[in-house]
Amino acid sequence: MLGWTPRYSNREALLRNYRWYVANLDRFAHQSGVTHRVPWSQGVLGLAKRLF
């Protein structure tokens, strides 16, 4: 419909991103920051939870 095709398959994209991550791991290894355990502001999702 849009005439667009992805450059990489899902498998290729995952492998490509993983390889990039491994190659650049030293840039992130000693960095501290936000993790997945930090609660996020839920905005509209929080409102929906209260309503339902």
C-alpha positions in Angstrom: 0.0 0.0 0.0 2.8 2.4 0.8 5.3 0.9 -1.5 7.9 0.4 1.2 9.8 -2.7 2.1 12.1 -3.1 5.1 15.8 -3.1 4.5 16.4 -6.0 6.9 14.3 -9.0 8.0 13.4 -9.3 11.7 16.2 -11.8 12.1 18.7 -9.7 10.3 17.8 -6.6 12.3 18.1 -8.4 15.6 21.4 -9.9 14.7 22.7 -6.6 13.4 21.7 -4.7 16.6 23.1 -7.4 18.8 26.4 -7.3 17.0 26.5 -3.5 17.3 25.7 -3.8 21.1 28.5 -6.3 21.6 30.9 -4.1 19.7 30.0 -1.0 21.7 29.5 -2.7 25.1 32.5 -0.9 26.6 30.7 2.4 26.1 27.9 1.3 28.3 29.4 -1.1 30.8 30.4 1.4 33.5 27.6 3.9 33.0 24.9 4.4 35.6 21.5 5.6 34.7 17.8 4.8 34.4 17.0 1.1 34.4 13.9 -0.9 33.7 13.2 -1.0 37.4 12.6 2.7 37.7 8.8 3.4 37.6 7.8 5.6 34.7 5.1 8.3 34.7 2.2 6.4 33.2 0.2 9.4 31.9 -2.8 8.2 30.0 -2.1 4.6 30.9 -2.4 5.5 34.6 -5.7 7.2 33.9 -7.0 4.1 32.0 -6.0 1.9 34.9 -8.1 4.0 37.3 -11.1 4.0 35.0 -11.1 0.3 34.3 
